[in-house]
């Protein structure tokens, strides 16, 4: 199995959730590997597979000099750095857009009036992500949110996913494995030619469909159970360790 692309989740993998200063060194290492991959075909290109919005993914792709497509908003779209195009999934139809806007308007109004204790993550165009505030659990937030959205027509067009830290509302069918398949098709590869690195429950689908998979030490226990390698290191240091664990001999030969 030849790995041609490494697809990395951002939060909890490439970057810690606390955003430490030493992570610039991690980004520098990733950038250098991408530079090497231009001239050494056995060294895979490194890209991103994230739930983050497109502008955030684009900015990080610039920092790591990523040149193959990257996935944003859990597969809602693919960013093409070579042509600076943002391709959205066909699942994000006009009808789904209309439902999303209705959900967002109700949620913003509820947050503003204190009916929902949450912070809405800015910048997303397809998904809606809420972080509970003031000691509210994600379970409690889910209950109050669904009460607010009870009268939304076609609410079933959106899935509501509850994690330990947030609530994500995604169009039905949008998930990271869809993004991986789109990425593979775009560059004319098979998912088996991709090494995936993730840490969260939302990564399990995409980690299960790639050729090789790994996670840092801080990953959720459910993720650790399904990957091929669990790094003893956390976050970005774990990412570098995973990369070198699977590709060490190739990297050494390219230097």
N, C-alpha and C positions, 0 to 999 in steps of 0.2 A: 504494500500500500504506500503510494507516494503522496506525501503531504505537500500541497501547492499553496495553500492559504491557511493562515491562523486567524480565527475570528474570536475576538475578546470582548466580553462584557466590560462595561466601564465601572459602574458603582460596585464597590466591594471586590473588584478584581484589579483592573488597571489603576484605579484610584480608590483610596479608602473613603468611607463615608464622611470622615473627619477632614479630608484634604490636607495631608501633611506636606511640609516643605520639601522633604527628601524625595517626593514623588516626581519632581522634575528630572531627577537622575534616571528614574525608571523610564520616563518618556524619551529621554535622550538615548537610552539603550535600544528601545523599540525603534526609534528613528534610524539608528545605525544599522540595525538588522534589515530594515526596509531598504536602506541604501545598498547594502551588500546583495540583497535579493535581486537588484537590478542587473548585476553583473554575474552573479552566481545562481544559475537556474535551479540548483538543488536546494537553495535556501528559500523557504516560502515567504511570500508577501504577508504582511500583517495588517489586518483591518479590524473594524469594530462591529459588534452586534449588540445593540443597546436599546433600552426603553426610553432613552433620553431623546429630546426633540432634535429636529434636523440641524438647527444652527449650532447646538452644542457638539453634536457629532462632527459636523463640518470643521469646527474650530480644533477639536482634538486630532482629527485626521490631518490637518495642516501641521500640527506640532509633531506628529510622528511621521510626517511625509508619506502618508498612506496613499496608494495609487490604484488600488483595486476597490470595487464597490463596498460601501459600508451600509449597515442596516440601522435604521432609526425607528423609534416608537414601536418596538417589538415586532417589526416586520411590516408595519404600515407603509413603509417606504424604503427605497434604496437610494443612497447618495452616490453619484458617479463623479469622483474627483477629477477625472481627466477632462470631462466636458462640462463640469459644474451643473449637472442636472440632478433634479430631485424627482424620482419616479414613485408615484403613489400607487398602492394596490388597487386593483379593479374592484375589490370588495368595498372600497370607500366611495360608494355611489352618492348621487345627489340626495336620495332618500335618507341614507345614513348620515350625511352631512346635516340635513335638516333636523334629524333626531338629536344629533350631538349638540347642535346649537340650542335646542330646547332644554336639554339636560343641563348644559353649561349655564344658561340664563337662570334656571331655577336654583342651581347650586350656588351661584354667585350671590343671588338675592338672599338665600338662606344663610350663607356665611355672613353677609353684611348685617343682617338683622339678628345674628346670634342664635339662630335656630339650629345651625350646624357648627360644631367647634372643629374647624379644619382649615388647612392652608392648601390652596390650589396651586399645583406646580405650573409655572408660566411657560409659554413657548410652544406648547403642544397644539397640533392642528387636527389630529385624529383621535388620540386617546384623551382621557381626563384622569389626572392623578390627584388624589387627596391624601394629605398627611394629617392625622388627628392631632389636636392641640389640647392644652390644659388638662392633661391626665386622662383624656378620653381614650379608650381602647379602639382598635380597628373594628372589633365586633360591635361595639356600641355605636360607632360612627356609621357602620353599615346599616344598622337598624333605623337610625334617624334619617339617613340619606334616602333609603327606600320609601320611607313614609312621605318624604317630600316629592319623590318621583312617581308616586302611585298613579297619577292621572296622565302620565306621559304616553301619548299614542306611540305604538311600535317600540316601546322600551326594550322589547325582546331582541331588537337588532343589535343591542349592546350587551356584552358579557360584563358582569361585575365580579372582579377578582379581589379577594381579601388576603393580604399577607400579614406578617407580623408587624410591619411598619407602615403600611399604606393600603389604599384602595385604588385599584385601576379599573377604569371603564374602557373597554375595547370593543370595536365592532366585531361581531361574531365571525370567527374564522381568522382574525388577525392574531398571529403568534410568531415567535422567533423562528420556529422551524419553517414557516412559510417564507420568511425573509431569507433563511439559509438556502432554500430551494431556488428562490429568485436569484440570489447571488451566484449560486452554482450555474444556473442556466445562462446568466448574463456573461460569465467568463468561460462558458462551455467546459465546465468540469462536473464531476459527480460529487455529491456530499461526502463520499468516502475519501475524497482528496482534501478534506478540511479538518483541521484540528480546532476543536472548540474549547473555550475556557469560560466558565461561568461560576456563579456562587449562590444564586437565588432560586426559589421554586419556579419562577418564570423562565429559568434557563433550562429546565429539565428536558423539555421537548426538543430543543435544538441540540443539546448535548447528546441526546439519544439517537439523533439521525446523522451525525457526522462520523468520520472514520475513526478519529481518536478524540478523547475528551479528558479534561483535567479541571481541577478546582483548587483554589488556595485554602489554607488551613481554616480561614474564617467562614467558609461556605456553610450553608445550612446542611443539617445531617441528611436530609433527603437527597441532596445533590451528591454528597460524598458516597452514598450507596450505589450510585449509577455510573460514576465516571471511571475511567481507566486508571487515573493516577490522582492521588490527593497530595498536594505539596505540604511539607511541614512548615512552610512560610506563609505569611499572610499577604493579602492584597497584591500590590504590584511586584513585590519581591517573590511572591508565590507564582505570579505570571511568568517572570523570567525563569524561575526554577522549572516550571512546567515545560516551557519552550525548550530549555536546555536538556531536560530529562528525555524528551522525545527526539530531539534533533541535535543533541550534543556532538555526535561524531561528524555530522554534516557541517555544523558550524565551525568546528575545529579545522576541518579540511578546507574551509573557505578563507581562512585567515592567512 
